[in-house]
Amino acid sequence: MRMTASEVTGPADAASMQRCDVCIVGAGVAGLNAAFAASRHMSRDQRIILVDRRERAGGMWVDTYPYVRLHQPHGLFTAGDISWTLGRERSYLASKDEVLDHLQHCLEEIRRSVRVDTFFGHTLEAVDEGSERCRVTCRSATGELLTIDADTVIKAYGFRITPNDPLLLSSSQAHSVSPDSCDVRTGDIAADDRPVWIIGGGKTAMDTAHALITGCPGREVNMVAGAGTLFSRRDRAFPAGLRRWYSGMVTSSFGAEAARRFDGTNEAAVREWQCEAVGTAVTPRTANFLLGVLSDDEVRTIKRGLHSVVMDYLVDAVDRHGAVDLQFRSGDTTTIPSGSWIVNCTGYVGKDDVPYEPYLSAGGKVLSIQTRSATLHLSTFMGYFMTHMLMLGKLRDTPLYEIDLQEMFRASRGAFPYALLTVAQYNLSLMYDALPTKVFTQCGLDFDRWYPLPRRTFAMAKFVMTHRRAREHQRRTLDTIRERFDVRCGPLRHDERAGADGR
């Protein structure tokens, strides 16, 4: 079911003051996980207000390209432990529309536990934290003011993924498009037979290449892959059938082992281990790992279908003598036919500058789930676990490490994923000591759930026995990251909370 601005669940006069117990800004998967977790600490007569600038729940999934599919089996992408109603096999990778339908289903399921009123089509302007309560100011697309008085505010921004625009190029003879504005399976690009150049080497580039290669057999498809991207091998991370009992690497074991091996200086060695243990790639070299997943079949299909792979970065496309020259950062050029298609599949992570904000405000009433003060590796996990910590009053006094992922990504893409995995391991250890066990056992986001209970139980038992001992190594690693790259990485300081204005 699709929601529109006219279907807002709330009083008709949006300019009047709204009061609630919890206000959540952001109705993507992070916000829905926050709503799920908050609802577990609320009574039926309490109220959550959910605000989003989009016209419905779904976050980045509302805006993203139409042929996107989940990285992981669909059952492991949800809010809390809400089950899917899709009726497909466990390994099925859900499509964009199926994900959106499930996220709407999650919202309806949360409403079974607590009152949730939604104000879609509203953009946050300010959060003012008082001594007792918070005032949230939002504005609709048509200019109406919405003011919310709340006990607690959760700003569920997540990774702030926004659509890619076509690349601005000098050429007037090349077609410059992006997956977010051009479905490569249909329309003019699909009807044409001229070459396609995919710019980027991450998951969007792989999805685009796969869609073109399988949808238009024989079409010339090329890729400008930058430094190359390493992916986790789906057949190893999520083995199918009976192989779930004896093969693959349980996800929590991979995270723990990566954090054990990483010391803040040796990302090349850890990447080499990862390549052997769970890695796969389309490109001949890889320098980046952004937690993406590809199957053996996808890798084979893309490799066989690509006409060429250029390990370089596109700078511009320039018209020359009836053709188009692609100009690369290295100084090399490649001439392509007039009318060729250039598809912008460059990365979404770290694309935009956003201001720093601590994950917890000075007064302890505003939780901010975003990249400048990240505590876990995925925004889904942050929405779920951080909200549980907040609602139980454990967040202020638990010395979680925050890491500035925006600056870390720019400082070292090679060290970035292992720093992220290390901070997640460290903070999950602290959270395990602070939260009831059922918060972990009831987390439907846990990738370990792909495996049979005996394997999950063994992995959990190992974590319980070793997580406290592992903290000291993880702490030293994170401190090394801070000193080596001069990025924010450490416990949240109360004076920094006091300096945040909530905007």
C-alpha positions as CSV (number, residue, x, y, z in Angstrom):
1,M,0.0,0.0,0.0
2,R,1.4,3.4,-1.0
3,M,0.9,6.4,1.3
4,T,0.6,10.0,0.1
5,A,0.6,13.3,1.8
6,S,-3.2,13.4,1.8
7,E,-3.2,10.2,3.9
8,V,-1.3,11.7,6.8
9,T,-2.5,10.1,10.0
10,G,-3.0,13.1,12.3
11,P,-5.2,16.1,12.8
12,A,-6.1,18.1,9.6
13,D,-4.7,21.3,11.1
14,A,-0.9,20.5,10.7
15,A,0.0,24.0,12.0
16,S,-1.3,23.2,15.5
17,M,1.0,21.9,18.3
18,Q,1.3,18.1,18.3
19,R,2.3,16.3,21.4
20,C,3.9,12.8,21.7
21,D,6.2,10.7,23.7
22,V,8.7,9.9,20.9
23,C,9.2,11.9,17.7
24,I,11.2,10.1,15.0
25,V,12.5,12.1,12.0
26,G,13.0,9.8,9.1
27,A,10.8,6.9,8.0
28,G,13.4,4.8,6.3
29,V,14.6,1.5,7.6
30,A,16.6,3.2,10.4
31,G,13.6,5.1,11.6
32,L,11.3,2.1,11.4
33,N,13.8,0.1,13.5
34,A,13.8,3.0,16.0
35,A,10.0,3.0,16.1
36,F,10.0,-0.8,16.6
37,A,12.5,-0.6,19.4
38,A,10.8,2.4,21.1
39,S,7.4,0.7,20.9
40,R,8.8,-2.2,23.0
41,H,9.2,0.2,25.9
42,M,5.9,2.1,25.5
43,S,2.3,1.4,26.5
44,R,-0.6,1.2,24.0
45,D,-1.9,4.7,24.9
46,Q,1.5,6.4,24.3
47,R,2.2,8.1,21.0
48,I,5.0,8.1,18.4
49,I,5.0,10.8,15.7
50,L,6.9,9.8,12.5
51,V,8.0,12.6,10.2
52,D,9.6,12.3,6.8
53,R,10.2,14.7,3.9
54,R,9.1,12.0,1.4
55,E,5.5,11.1,0.7
56,R,5.6,7.7,2.3
57,A,7.7,5.4,4.4
58,G,10.8,3.8,2.9
59,G,13.6,6.3,3.0
60,M,16.2,5.8,0.3
61,W,14.2,3.0,-1.2
62,V,11.6,5.5,-2.4
63,D,14.2,7.3,-4.5
64,T,16.6,4.6,-5.6
65,Y,16.9,3.1,-9.1
66,P,14.1,0.7,-10.1
67,Y,16.2,-2.5,-10.7
68,V,17.9,-2.4,-7.3
69,R,17.7,-5.6,-5.2
70,L,18.6,-6.4,-1.6
71,H,22.1,-7.5,-0.9
72,Q,21.0,-10.1,1.7
73,P,18.2,-12.6,1.8
74,H,15.0,-10.7,2.2
75,G,14.0,-12.0,5.6
76,L,17.1,-10.4,7.1
77,F,16.0,-6.9,6.1
78,T,13.2,-5.7,8.3
79,A,12.3,-3.6,11.4
80,G,12.9,-5.5,14.6
81,D,11.8,-9.0,14.1
82,I,8.8,-8.4,11.9
83,S,8.4,-11.2,9.4
84,W,7.9,-10.8,5.7
85,T,4.6,-11.9,4.0
86,L,6.2,-12.3,0.6
87,G,6.0,-16.0,0.4
88,R,9.2,-16.5,-1.5
89,E,12.1,-18.8,-0.8
90,R,14.5,-17.8,2.0
91,S,17.3,-16.8,-0.3
92,Y,15.2,-14.5,-2.5
93,L,16.6,-11.0,-3.0
94,A,13.6,-8.6,-2.8
95,S,13.1,-5.9,-5.4
96,K,12.5,-2.2,-4.7
97,D,8.7,-2.4,-4.8
98,E,8.8,-5.5,-2.6
99,V,11.0,-3.8,0.0
100,L,8.8,-0.7,0.0
101,D,5.7,-2.9,0.5
102,H,7.4,-4.7,3.4
103,L,8.5,-1.4,5.1
104,Q,4.9,-0.2,4.9
105,H,3.9,-3.6,6.4
106,C,6.4,-2.9,9.2
107,L,4.8,0.4,10.0
108,E,1.4,-1.2,10.2
109,E,2.7,-3.9,12.5
110,I,4.3,-1.4,14.8
111,R,0.9,0.3,15.1
112,R,-0.4,-2.8,16.7
113,S,1.7,-2.1,19.7
114,V,1.6,1.7,20.0
115,R,-0.1,4.7,18.4
116,V,2.0,5.9,15.5
117,D,0.9,9.1,13.6
118,T,2.7,10.0,10.4
119,F,3.4,13.3,8.9
120,F,4.9,12.7,5.4
121,G,6.0,15.5,3.1
122,H,7.5,17.5,6.0
123,T,11.1,18.6,6.3
124,L,12.8,19.1,9.7
125,E,13.8,22.7,10.4
126,A,15.0,22.6,14.1
127,V,15.0,20.6,17.3
128,D,15.2,22.7,20.4
129,E,15.9,20.7,23.6
130,G,14.6,22.1,26.8
131,S,15.1,21.0,30.4
132,E,12.0,18.9,30.3
133,R,10.9,18.3,26.7
134,C,11.9,19.0,23.1
135,R,10.3,21.1,20.5
136,V,10.5,19.9,16.9
137,T,9.8,22.3,14.1
138,C,9.0,21.0,10.6
139,R,7.5,22.5,7.4
140,S,5.5,20.9,4.7
141,A,6.2,21.2,1.0
142,T,3.5,23.8,0.7
143,G,4.9,25.9,3.6
144,E,2.7,24.9,6.5
145,L,4.4,24.8,9.9
146,L,4.3,21.7,12.0
147,T,5.4,22.0,15.7
148,I,5.8,18.9,17.8
149,D,6.3,18.7,21.6
150,A,8.0,15.5,22.5
151,D,9.6,13.8,25.4
152,T,12.3,12.2,23.2
153,V,13.5,12.8,19.6
154,I,15.2,10.4,17.4
155,K,16.8,11.8,14.2
156,A,17.0,8.7,12.1
157,Y,19.0,10.1,9.2
158,G,21.0,6.9,8.5
159,F,23.5,7.2,5.7
160,R,21.6,10.0,4.0
161,I,21.6,8.3,0.6
162,T,20.4,10.6,-2.1
163,P,19.9,9.9,-5.8
164,N,22.7,10.4,-8.3
165,D,22.3,13.0,-11.0
166,P,23.8,12.4,-14.5
167,L,27.5,13.5,-14.7
168,L,28.0,17.0,-16.0
169,L,30.2,16.5,-19.1
170,S,31.5,18.8,-21.8
171,S,30.3,16.5,-24.6
172,S,27.0,17.2,-26.3
173,Q,27.3,14.0,-28.4
174,A,27.2,11.5,-25.5
175,H,24.1,10.7,-23.5
176,S,24.8,11.3,-19.8
177,V,22.3,9.6,-17.5
178,S,22.1,8.0,-14.0
179,P,20.3,4.9,-12.8
180,D,18.1,7.0,-10.6
181,S,16.7,9.0,-13.5
182,C,17.0,6.4,-16.3
183,D,15.9,2.7,-16.1
184,V,18.6,1.1,-18.3
185,R,16.2,-1.8,-19.0
186,T,13.6,0.3,-20.8
187,G,13.2,3.4,-23.0
188,D,15.7,5.0,-25.3
189,I,18.8,3.5,-23.8
190,A,17.4,-0.1,-24.1
191,A,16.2,0.6,-27.7
192,D,19.6,1.9,-28.7
193,D,22.5,-0.4,-29.7
194,R,25.4,2.0,-29.1
195,P,28.0,1.4,-26.4
196,V,27.3,2.0,-22.7
197,W,30.0,3.2,-20.3
198,I,29.3,2.5,-16.6
199,I,31.2,5.0,-14.4
200,G,31.8,3.4,-11.0
201,G,32.7,0.0,-9.6
202,G,30.5,-0.5,-6.6
203,K,27.2,-2.3,-6.1
204,T,25.1,0.2,-8.3
205,A,27.6,-0.3,-11.1
206,M,27.3,-4.1,-10.8
207,D,23.5,-4.0,-10.7
208,T,23.5,-1.7,-13.8
209,A,26.0,-4.0,-15.6
210,H,24.0,-7.1,-14.8
211,A,20.7,-5.5,-15.9
212,L,22.2,-4.4,-19.2
213,I,24.1,-7.7,-19.9
214,T,21.1,-9.9,-19.1
215,G,18.5,-7.6,-20.7
216,C,20.4,-6.7,-23.9
217,P,22.6,-9.7,-24.8
218,G,25.5,-8.7,-27.1
219,R,25.3,-5.0,-26.2
220,E,28.7,-3.4,-25.7
221,V,28.9,-2.6,-22.0
222,N,32.1,-1.1,-20.5
223,M,33.0,-0.1,-17.0
224,V,35.3,2.6,-15.6
225,A,35.9,1.1,-12.2
226,G,38.2,3.5,-10.4
227,A,40.3,1.6,-7.9
228,G,38.0,-1.4,-7.9
229,T,35.7,-2.8,-5.3
230,L,35.9,-6.0,-3.2
231,F,32.6,-7.7,-2.4
232,S,31.6,-10.4,0.0
233,R,30.8,-13.6,-1.8
234,R,27.1,-14.4,-1.3
235,D,27.7,-18.1,-1.7
236,R,30.0,-17.9,1.2
237,A,28.1,-15.4,3.4
238,F,24.7,-17.0,2.8
239,P,25.2,-20.6,1.5
240,A,21.9,-22.2,0.3
241,G,20.2,-25.4,1.3
242,L,22.0,-28.0,3.3
243,R,25.2,-26.0,3.0
244,R,23.9,-23.7,5.7
245,W,24.8,-26.5,8.1
246,Y,28.5,-27.0,7.2
247,S,29.8,-24.2,4.9
248,G,30.1,-20.5,4.8
249,M,31.2,-18.1,7.5
250,V,28.7,-16.9,10.1
251,T,28.5,-13.1,9.7
252,S,29.3,-12.3,13.4
253,S,32.4,-14.6,13.1
254,F,33.6,-12.6,10.1
255,G,33.2,-9.3,11.9
256,A,35.0,-10.6,15.0
257,E,37.8,-12.0,13.0
258,A,38.3,-8.9,10.9
259,A,38.4,-6.8,14.1
260,R,40.9,-9.2,15.7
261,R,43.2,-9.0,12.7
262,F,43.0,-5.2,12.2
263,D,45.3,-3.1,14.3
264,G,44.6,0.3,12.7
265,T,47.6,0.2,10.4
266,N,47.4,-3.1,8.5
267,E,44.3,-2.8,6.3
268,A,46.1,-4.2,3.2
269,A,46.9,-7.5,5.1
270,V,43.3,-7.7,6.4
271,R,41.9,-7.2,2.9
272,E,44.2,-9.9,1.6
273,W,42.8,-12.3,4.3
274,Q,39.2,-11.2,3.4
275,C,39.8,-11.8,-0.3
276,E,40.8,-15.4,0.5
277,A,38.1,-16.0,3.2
278,V,34.9,-14.5,1.7
279,G,35.9,-12.0,-1.1
280,T,35.0,-11.8,-4.7
281,A,35.4,-9.2,-7.4
282,V,34.7,-8.4,-11.0
283,T,37.7,-6.1,-11.5
284,P,41.3,-7.2,-11.6
285,R,42.2,-5.0,-8.7
286,T,40.3,-3.9,-5.6
287,A,41.0,-1.1,-3.2
288,N,37.5,-0.5,-1.7
289,F,35.2,-2.6,0.4
290,L,31.8,-1.1,1.3
291,L,30.0,-4.2,2.7
292,G,28.5,-5.1,-0.7
293,V,27.6,-8.6,-1.7
294,L,27.8,-10.5,-5.0
295,S,27.1,-14.1,-5.9
296,D,29.4,-16.3,-7.9
297,D,26.8,-16.3,-10.7
298,E,26.5,-12.5,-10.8
299,V,30.3,-12.2,-11.0
300,R,30.6,-14.7,-13.9
301,T,27.7,-13.0,-15.8
302,I,29.2,-9.5,-15.4
303,K,32.7,-10.6,-16.3
304,R,31.6,-12.4,-19.4
305,G,29.4,-9.6,-20.5
306,L,31.7,-6.6,-20.1
307,H,33.5,-5.5,-23.2
308,S,36.2,-3.7,-21.3
309,V,37.1,-2.6,-17.7
310,V,39.2,0.6,-17.2
311,M,40.9,0.9,-13.8
312,D,40.8,4.7,-13.8
313,Y,38.6,7.7,-12.9
314,L,36.6,9.6,-15.5
315,V,37.3,13.4,-15.6
316,D,35.3,14.5,-18.6
317,A,33.9,13.5,-22.0
318,V,34.9,15.9,-24.9
319,D,33.6,16.0,-28.4
320,R,36.3,15.6,-31.0
321,H,36.1,15.0,-34.8
322,G,32.6,13.4,-34.7
323,A,33.4,11.1,-31.8
324,V,33.8,11.5,-28.0
325,D,37.0,11.4,-26.0
326,L,36.8,10.0,-22.5
327,Q,39.5,11.7,-20.4
328,F,40.8,10.0,-17.3
329,R,42.6,11.1,-14.1
330,S,45.7,9.3,-15.2
331,G,45.9,11.4,-18.4
332,D,44.9,8.6,-20.6
333,T,42.0,9.0,-23.1
334,T,39.7,6.6,-24.9
335,T,37.6,7.5,-28.0
336,I,34.1,6.2,-28.1
337,P,31.3,6.6,-30.8
338,S,29.1,9.6,-30.8
339,G,25.8,8.7,-29.2
340,S,27.3,6.4,-26.6
341,W,25.7,6.3,-23.1
342,I,27.5,7.3,-20.0
343,V,25.8,6.1,-16.8
344,N,26.8,7.7,-13.5
345,C,27.1,4.8,-11.0
346,T,29.6,6.6,-8.7
347,G,29.3,6.0,-5.0
348,Y,26.6,7.3,-2.7
349,V,28.5,7.0,0.5
350,G,30.3,10.2,1.6
351,K,29.0,12.1,-1.4
352,D,27.5,15.0,0.5
353,D,29.0,17.1,3.3
354,V,26.8,17.0,6.5
355,P,27.5,18.8,9.8
356,Y,28.8,16.9,12.8
357,E,26.3,16.0,15.4
358,P,26.8,13.8,18.5
359,Y,24.8,10.7,18.7
360,L,23.3,11.9,22.1
361,S,22.5,15.5,22.9
362,A,23.5,17.4,26.0
363,G,20.3,16.8,27.7
364,G,20.1,13.2,26.7
365,K,16.7,13.6,25.0
366,V,17.8,13.6,21.3
367,L,19.3,10.5,19.7
368,S,20.9,11.1,16.3
369,I,21.5,8.2,14.0
370,Q,23.9,9.3,11.2
371,T,27.4,9.0,9.8
372,R,29.2,11.8,11.6
373,S,28.8,10.1,15.0
374,A,28.3,6.4,14.0
375,T,28.4,3.7,16.6
376,L,27.6,0.6,14.5
377,H,28.2,-0.6,10.9
378,L,24.7,-0.3,9.5
379,S,21.9,2.3,10.2
380,T,19.4,-0.5,10.7
381,F,21.4,-1.8,13.7
382,M,21.9,1.8,15.0
383,G,18.2,2.4,14.8
384,Y,17.4,-0.8,16.7
385,F,20.1,-1.0,19.4
386,M,20.7,2.7,20.1
387,T,16.9,3.2,20.6
388,H,16.8,0.3,23.1
389,M,19.8,1.9,24.9
390,L,18.0,5.3,24.9
391,M,14.7,4.0,26.1
392,L,16.3,2.0,28.9
393,G,18.4,5.0,30.1
394,K,21.7,3.3,29.3
395,L,23.0,5.5,26.5
396,R,24.4,8.4,28.5
397,D,26.6,6.3,30.9
398,T,27.8,3.6,28.5
399,P,31.1,4.8,26.9
400,L,30.4,3.9,23.3
401,Y,32.9,5.0,20.7
402,E,31.6,7.3,18.0
403,I,33.4,7.4,14.6
404,D,33.1,10.1,11.9
405,L,32.5,8.0,8.9
406,Q,32.4,11.0,6.5
407,E,36.0,11.9,7.4
408,M,37.2,8.3,7.8
409,F,35.9,7.5,4.3
410,R,37.8,10.5,2.8
411,A,41.0,9.8,4.8
412,S,41.3,6.1,3.8
413,R,38.9,4.0,1.9
414,G,41.2,1.0,2.5
415,A,41.0,1.3,6.3
416,F,37.4,2.5,6.3
417,P,35.5,-0.8,6.4
418,Y,37.8,-2.4,9.0
419,A,37.5,0.7,11.3
420,L,33.7,0.4,10.9
421,L,33.7,-3.3,11.7
422,T,35.9,-2.7,14.7
423,V,33.8,0.1,16.2
424,A,30.7,-2.1,15.7
425,Q,32.4,-5.0,17.6
426,Y,33.5,-2.8,20.4
427,N,30.2,-1.1,20.9
428,L,28.1,-4.3,20.6
429,S,30.3,-5.7,23.3
430,L,29.4,-2.8,25.6
431,M,25.7,-3.0,24.6
432,Y,25.6,-6.7,25.3
433,D,26.6,-5.9,28.9
434,A,24.0,-3.1,29.1
435,L,20.9,-4.5,27.4
436,P,18.6,-7.5,28.3
437,T,19.6,-10.6,26.3
438,K,16.2,-10.7,24.6
439,V,17.1,-7.5,22.7
440,F,19.8,-9.5,20.9
441,T,17.9,-12.8,20.6
442,Q,14.8,-11.0,19.1
443,C,16.8,-8.9,16.6
444,G,15.6,-10.0,13.2
445,L,18.3,-8.0,11.5
446,D,21.0,-10.4,12.7
447,F,22.6,-12.0,9.6
448,D,23.5,-15.0,11.7
449,R,19.8,-16.0,11.6
450,W,20.6,-17.3,8.1
451,Y,22.3,-20.3,9.7
452,P,20.7,-23.2,11.7
453,L,20.3,-22.7,15.4
454,P,23.4,-24.9,16.4
455,R,25.7,-22.8,14.3
456,R,24.2,-19.5,15.7
457,T,24.4,-20.8,19.2
458,F,28.1,-21.7,18.8
459,A,28.9,-18.2,17.4
460,M,27.0,-16.5,20.2
461,A,28.7,-18.6,22.9
462,K,32.1,-17.7,21.5
463,F,31.1,-14.0,21.5
464,V,29.9,-14.3,25.1
465,M,33.1,-15.9,26.3
466,T,35.5,-13.6,24.4
467,H,33.9,-10.2,23.8
468,R,35.2,-8.5,27.0
469,R,38.8,-9.7,26.4
470,A,38.6,-8.5,22.8
471,R,37.7,-5.0,23.8
472,E,41.2,-3.8,24.8
473,H,42.6,-4.7,21.3
474,Q,39.6,-3.1,19.6
475,R,40.0,0.1,21.8
476,R,43.7,0.3,20.9
477,T,42.9,-0.1,17.2
478,L,40.3,2.7,17.3
479,D,42.7,5.0,19.2
480,T,45.3,4.2,16.5
481,I,42.8,5.1,13.8
482,R,42.1,8.5,15.5
483,E,45.8,9.3,15.8
484,R,46.8,8.0,12.4
485,F,44.1,9.7,10.3
486,D,43.1,12.6,12.6
487,V,39.4,11.7,12.6
488,R,36.9,11.8,15.4
489,C,37.0,8.4,16.9
490,G,36.5,7.9,20.7
491,P,34.0,8.2,23.5
492,L,31.4,10.9,23.2
493,R,32.4,13.9,25.4
494,H,29.8,15.7,27.4
495,D,31.2,19.1,26.4
496,E,30.7,18.2,22.7
497,R,27.1,17.2,23.4
498,A,26.6,20.7,24.9
499,G,27.9,22.3,21.7
500,A,25.4,20.6,19.4
501,D,22.5,22.8,18.4
502,G,20.3,19.9,17.1
503,R,20.0,21.3,13.6
